[in-house]
């Protein structure tokens, strides 16, 4: 049995297609969220989690985006904000890792990708979401 503690709330979850992001998206839907904005780079994962969120009772807003690109990151938030009347929760969950490469073989481009995804995109999303949340009375931002 669920508590329904997110009834009427709108949520945005990044990296929503697998792991913690997918579990969080499904949990928010099961807990009564009105809409769950799902951000994912891989379309097949996005389709699958959107179906699960809908089955759990929330309206999915599927947003395919590459969060390694600042313009795409900002566009993902814009789509989310245009799709819901207010954003109550942002779960900023995405990451890029180049673990498969030894550090001495890590190219500058790989390092740049990690910085863009793991730092810059979280900043862009959080700052823009926080502005929208302030304008609508508040909200919560969680980084995982």
Buried (B, 14 or more C-beta within 10 A) or exposed (E): EEEEEBEEBBBBBBBBBEEEBBEBBBBBBBBBBBBBBBBBBEEEBBBBBBEBBEEBEBBBBBBBBBBBBEEBBBBBBEBBBEBBEBBBBBBBBBBBEBEEEEEEEEEEEBEEBBEBBBEBBBEBBBEBBBEBBEEBEEBEBEEB
